[in-house]
Structures are given as C-alpha cells and as structure tokens.
C-alpha cells in the first residue's frame, strides 16, 4: 500500500500479473479502444482512493468501458487470465469499497451515465449505473415524481454505487433504502455472462437474487443497468427544527415520536459541533445555543401534515425543547436540509481530516451510546461531531484528526473501531449504508461467527469462483472457493449442490 495508514492488510500482489502488465494493457486496449484504458501513473492518480482517503493505492490499470458488451469482454478476459477486478462508480464510498489493488484492473463505470427509460405508468425508470442519485429525481420532477433514497452525497454518488452499498439517506425512515426502491438490475458476472434480475414487476419468482446483489459491494458482479421505483411527490412537505439542551433530550424525543405511531419522512440529529460547522457553511439560521438539533420532516396531505406537526411540537416540548421553528415555505424547508446535507464538507472547515463512521443502533440506545462516545472522545483525545439519521438509528460520528500529527490517524481508527464495537454490543450492526469495505472488514467477527462468514463466502463463490471481484473487501479472512465446494452461476441460473456443513 502507498497510503498513510500502516498495517492495512490487502491480498498479496500476483507477481505473474505484474510481470505481464504491458501485455494486459495491450489486450484491454483491444477490447476498449480509444481513451478507454488509462495506464500512466499520473493519469491514474484520481483513481488511487475513494472517499476514505486515508488509504491509497494505484491500480494495475484503469479501464473505462462504455457498453455492456465491453464490460462483459473485460470480465471474461480477466476471468480467463485470473486477473483481479475492482469495480468503481463515482468513488464516493466512505468505507474503502473502491480502493484499488496493485495487481487489479480498476473498472470505472462513469461512462454509463444515461437514463434509458422513464415509465410513469409503471412508476419506474431504467437507468445506467453512472447516473447520479439526484439526477434521477431531476429527470422526473417535471412529471411530479422522484426517487426516494437520498444520501448526503446524492449530487455526486451514482445509482450503481448506491446498489453496491445499499445506500439510504435522510428519507429512508419512511421510504426505505436502495433495496426497497430497486425493482431490477442487469448484472455482468466475472465469466462475462450477462444476467437480468427482477424487472418492472413488483416481485420476481424464484430465489431473490436481486436482494443478494444489492449491498454486495462489488463482490458478485458488475451492474450495468438498474430499474428504480419512482414515487409521486407528496402534496405537502413541512420540516421543523427543534433544539434541545442535551443530546439525551433529543434522543428521547426521537423515541417518543416513533412510539406515538408517527412515521416522519425523516428525522435527523446534529450535535453542537456539527450545528456550528453547518451554520457557518450555509447560513440557514440554525440555533447555536443548543446542544442538539433535530430536523423532523412530515409529508402527505396538508391536513395530515398540520396535525402531525402539532403532535411533534407537543412531544418536543415534553422533552425539554428550547427552540422550535416550522418551515413556512418550500425554500425554507430546503434550507433546513441544506445545512444537514452539507454537514460533512462543513466539518472539513474545522478539522484538516476526519473519519466518517457508520453504525446502526436500536433507537432506545441513543442516549447511552452518545454518552459513551463522549467518554471515548476524552479517552482518545479527539473531538467527534455527530450527524446521523436518528429515526432509524444510523449514526455518522465524524472523528476529527490531523493526519500530519504523529499517531492521530491510528488513534482515530481505534476510536472508530470502538464506536462500531459499541454499536454491536447494544444490539446494532456495523453499517447502515456505507458498507463494510476495508474500513469495517476486520470487525466483521464482532457481529458474525465463523459459520456466518463462511456461509456468506459460499454465496460469493457461487458468483465468483476464483475470488477475483473486489478481493480484500468485506471478509476478514480470504478462502479459496474450493474450500466450500463447487458453486457457480451459469446462464442466469443458480444451481446449488449440497453444501458442506460445519
């Protein structure tokens, strides 16, 4: 690795592949002609890292296909020659999911950027994986529709990456994650075979392989087309900003809102450091004299929104709220969200570096976890700004550090690992939407035992018999597929023989 973080384990480079680099480049240029292959060091630098910038590595070569046939040919070639492949979307992964390997082809899907079909009668759209998340909603807003999942990086992140990580966003509480909003996908297997999963219909028969692929982090195949669900824009959407004297009060308010049977479109929470950073960045009028801020959005018929706003206001007052401001216009509502969605870049103004964590906990554990994180902050001597999807318990602590200060990156990594262990200890999970990648890979055994992990790797082997797709990610221990018996996808079918049992 050429990165600044010591000790990150990745698969040993294949000397045979490195020795054949020039021949491999020439073969790939024959498959993807013109400017589709990038092989010079300077030109490959933009691909050496994703949004987890603590880790960096130049790939063997970058390939930028523009057709599904080219993707299939590249993968078939790599499978035949046993060359590893790392798929990449926009590179916004915060878990190192698109981190290259020295001996691997980096397959960039940025040229797959077209919306192929908008089908409003069936309330869906067919898009290529390089279309941005926000681009889908922009393309259908004149028809009164939108695409519900909305990660904070939605202006840049692509739908292919969203499928790989099962991304969520501020409105996933009511409308679900990517897996709840994708109807079908076209997938190219490492053998070059092209399969279709799902479609425009609500549910497909047989094994639910679409749900297996969503969230698979590029380990099973390369997505070249996605059919997404479109939703009708609600009649009314109103947001309320509520400030609290403590994070515990804000957490209690979240719990009481859900317990009252109210399902807002979104409930977001920010602590004092995040509030100050966001307000200085976008100037939307966030209160600066509170310890915690909730953004609660309600949508639907106007009368329903008005009633629920009154209920939320009443609950907030019962949880010691000290400020409450309801949006009075669409511009004001969007302003409330502008601060929240800009929180990550805003924190960059108060710290040279930060790690953005991603763990999910039961809502009732929110006060305890926040208190414990404050203790860990003192223990490691690093500040932490908290921004998270409070409604579904998806935490995004931002651990502030300086990579140029000796030992601070290591301390930040240890701090983050303790936060993720804490999430699992209280009944939560390691990730809500950022994926495992390399960031959480070595913590997988805190959540899964050996049998669990082996079963997951059996599924990978069914799609990728030589473990060539995105190796070194997700699984803390690599196994050869032969250890699990023969399992293979062929012609779109998935025949599982009797699997060996532990």
Secondary structure, DSSP 8 states (H G I E B T S, - for coil): --SSSTT-------HHHHHTHHHHHHHHHHHS-TT-EE-SHHHHGGGS--S-TT-----SEEE---SHHHHHHHHHHHHHTT-EEEEESSS--SSSTT---TTEEEEE-TT---EEEEETTTTEEEE-TTSBHHHHHHHHGGGTEE---B-TTTTT-BHHHHHHHT--BTTHHHH--GGGTEEEEEEE-TTS-EEEEE-SSS--SSS-HHHHHTT-TTSS-EEEEEEEE-EE--SEEEEEEEEESSHHHHHHHHHHHHHTT---SEEEEEEHHHHHHHHHHH-----SS-SEEEEEEEEESHHHHHHHHHHHHHHHHHTTEEEEEE--SHHHHHHHHHHHHTHHHHHTTT-SEEEE--EE--GGGHHHHHHHHHHHHHHHT--EEEEEEGGGTEEEEEEEE-TTSTTHHHHHHHHHHHHHHHHHHTT-BS-SSS--TTTTGGGGGGT--HHHHHHHHHHHHHH-TT--BSTTSS-SS---GGGG---EEETTEEE-------
